Amino acid sequence: MEIVLYILTTVLTFIVMEVVTWCTHKFVMHGFLWALHADHHEPKYPHVFEKNDTFFVIFAIPSVLLLYFGISPELNYLFFIGLGILFYGIAYFLVHDVLIHQRFKWFKNVKNRYLLALRKAHKIHHKNMGKEDGECFGMLLVPKKYFTKN
């Protein structure tokens, strides 16, 4: 029974991270930390890394701490919360940096309807180059209107 609770904790944490990501993107990245996120909205940022990549570190810190404190002195629920954050971070990297922005050319010819809608929603997000008036701040939940053919 304990393992089921740990798995549910990991899955629930992963799901909650979508809400955390949406809020962080809208109110922090497009808010008081715009200076770190702005280069991500530039058409062709000339460097391998962006200032925006700092957010990977920011999100990794609680995950690492939870994983660490979740195994000491014995395995506990903190580990599985950290694991859910880690899994979301991996998904974020694969979806956002690999699939959407093609920072790594691994998934070039995607034909999946959901993944195409996800790309379209993110493209709409980047259509607005500024800090205000953005839309589509989440990563995995895509509004229905982006599933159209056009």
VENMOBEL-V93523 format. One line per field, one symbol per residue. burial: # if it has 24 or more other ideal C-beta (glycine too) atoms within 12 Angstrom, else .. A space follows every 50 residues. Layout:
BEGIN
burial->???
END
This chain:
BEGIN
burial->........##..##..##.###.###.###.....##..##........# .##.##..#..##..##..#......#############.###.###.## #.............#.######..##.......#.#####.#...#....
END
